[in-house]
Amino acid sequence: MSKTKKPDYSPNDFVVYPSHGVGKIVSIEEQEIAGFTLELFVIAFEKDKMTLRVPTLKADEVGMRSLSSPDVVAHAMKTLKGKAKVKRAMWSRRAQEYEQKINSGDLIAIAEVVRDLHRTDDQREQSYSERQLYEAALERMTREVAAVAGTDETEAAKTVGDVLTSRAPAAA
């Protein structure tokens, strides 16, 4: 695969940038940088009030991708219903792994983090760092679910929340 292949995204397309989540391509512009003219995707991350410029030829290399398909979203929801897999490794090592999964931009990996760090009311309290990772993963996931479904984040958060609470064993 050639590194000079330009991905075909156009303005108003939603894309996922691994370390920032879902953004919207505002425009494609040319800019001169260090004497070279580069074509750049201008991506706005509305919620973070941030704009990112990504060279069009580097988009695939940095892991930028289109939104997940509805099938992938369904698989992520199924992942949420699964049993939490908490390794017995030290927290610092697990936290690093969770961070990598969140920044991978892979919706299924993000769903695994949400599933593993989700706590029901009757479970022990989360530490501050656990809660931070959980909320980061949850936000990334709900933004992508919302963008794929064409709904707002509140609706997507409710959907994800319902799936998480449905997996809790019902009190008999």
C-alpha positions in Angstrom: 0.0 0.0 0.0 1.4 3.3 -1.0 1.8 6.0 1.6 0.9 8.7 -0.9 -2.7 7.5 -1.3 -5.0 10.3 -0.3 -8.1 9.3 1.7 -11.3 10.5 0.2 -13.0 12.5 2.9 -14.8 15.7 2.1 -16.0 18.7 4.1 -18.9 17.9 6.5 -17.8 14.3 6.9 -17.4 13.0 10.4 -14.1 11.3 11.1 -12.5 9.7 14.1 -9.0 10.9 15.1 -7.6 8.3 17.5 -6.4 10.6 20.3 -9.3 13.1 20.1 -12.4 11.1 19.1 -15.1 12.3 16.7 -14.5 15.5 14.7 -16.0 17.0 11.6 -14.0 18.0 8.5 -14.7 21.7 8.1 -12.6 22.2 5.0 -9.6 21.0 3.0 -7.0 23.7 2.5 -3.6 24.2 1.2 -0.9 25.7 3.4 2.7 26.4 2.9 4.8 24.9 5.7 8.6 25.1 5.6 8.6 25.8 1.9 6.3 22.9 1.0 2.7 23.3 0.0 0.6 20.8 2.0 -3.0 19.8 1.5 -4.6 19.6 5.0 -7.9 18.3 6.4 -9.2 21.0 8.8 -11.1 19.0 11.5 -13.2 20.7 14.2 -13.8 19.1 17.5 -16.8 21.1 18.6 -17.1 19.9 22.2 -13.3 20.4 22.9 -13.4 23.8 21.1 -10.4 22.6 19.1 -9.3 22.6 15.5 -6.8 20.1 14.1 -5.0 20.3 10.7 -4.0 16.9 9.4 -2.0 16.5 6.1 -4.2 14.6 3.7 -1.4 12.2 2.9 -0.7 11.4 6.5 -4.4 10.8 7.5 -4.3 7.0 7.3 -0.8 6.9 8.8 -2.0 8.7 12.0 -5.0 6.4 12.3 -7.7 8.8 11.2 -10.8 6.8 10.0 -14.4 7.2 9.0 -17.1 6.6 11.6 -17.8 3.0 12.5 -20.5 1.2 10.6 -23.8 0.4 12.5 -22.6 -3.2 12.6 -19.5 -2.2 14.5 -21.6 0.0 16.9 -23.9 -3.1 17.5 -20.8 -5.2 18.2 -19.6 -2.5 20.7 -22.9 -2.5 22.5 -22.7 -6.3 22.7 -19.2 -5.9 24.2 -20.7 -3.6 26.8 -23.1 -6.4 27.9 -20.3 -8.8 28.5 -18.8 -9.5 31.9 -16.1 -7.1 33.0 -12.6 -8.5 32.5 -10.4 -7.0 35.2 -6.9 -8.2 35.2 -5.1 -8.6 38.4 -2.1 -6.5 37.3 -1.1 -3.4 39.1 -3.4 -0.4 38.6 -0.7 1.7 36.9 -0.2 -1.0 34.2 -3.9 -1.5 33.7 -4.4 2.3 33.5 -1.8 2.4 30.8 -3.5 -0.3 28.8 -6.9 1.4 29.2 -5.3 4.7 28.0 -3.9 3.0 25.0 -7.3 1.4 24.1 -9.0 4.8 24.5 -6.5 6.5 22.3 -6.5 3.7 19.7 -9.7 5.1 18.3 -11.1 1.6 18.0 -14.7 1.6 19.1 -14.6 -2.0 20.3 -11.5 -1.4 22.5 -13.1 1.7 23.9 -16.3 -0.3 24.7 -14.1 -2.8 26.6 -12.7 0.0 28.7 -16.2 1.3 29.5 -17.4 -2.2 30.3 -14.4 -3.0 32.5 -14.5 0.3 34.5 -18.3 0.6 34.8 -19.5 0.4 38.4 -23.0 -0.2 39.6 -24.3 1.5 42.8 -23.6 -1.6 45.0 -20.0 -2.0 43.9 -16.9 -0.3 45.5 -16.1 3.3 44.8 -13.9 4.1 41.8 -10.6 5.9 42.4 -10.2 9.3 40.8 -8.0 8.0 38.0 -10.4 5.1 37.3 -13.3 7.5 37.1 -11.3 9.8 34.7 -10.5 6.9 32.4 -14.1 5.6 32.5 -15.5 9.1 31.7 -13.0 9.6 28.9 -13.9 6.2 27.3 -17.6 6.8 27.9 -17.5 10.2 26.2 -15.6 8.9 23.2 -18.0 6.1 22.8 -21.2 8.1 23.1 -19.9 10.7 20.6 -19.3 8.1 18.0 -22.6 6.3 18.7 -24.4 9.6 18.4 -22.6 10.5 15.1 -23.3 7.1 13.6 -27.0 7.1 14.7 -27.4 10.8 13.7 -28.7 11.7 17.2 -27.4 13.9 19.9 -25.0 12.9 22.6 -27.7 12.9 25.3 -29.7 10.3 23.4 -26.5 8.2 22.8 -25.5 8.4 26.4 -28.9 7.1 27.5 -28.6 4.2 25.0 -25.1 3.3 26.3 -26.3 3.7 29.9 -29.3 1.5 29.3 -27.0 -1.3 27.9 -24.7 -1.0 30.9 -27.5 -1.2 33.5 -29.2 -4.0 31.6 -26.2 -6.2 32.1 -26.4 -5.9 35.9 -27.8 -9.0 37.4 -31.5 -8.4 38.3 -32.3 -8.5 42.0 -34.6 -11.5 42.5 
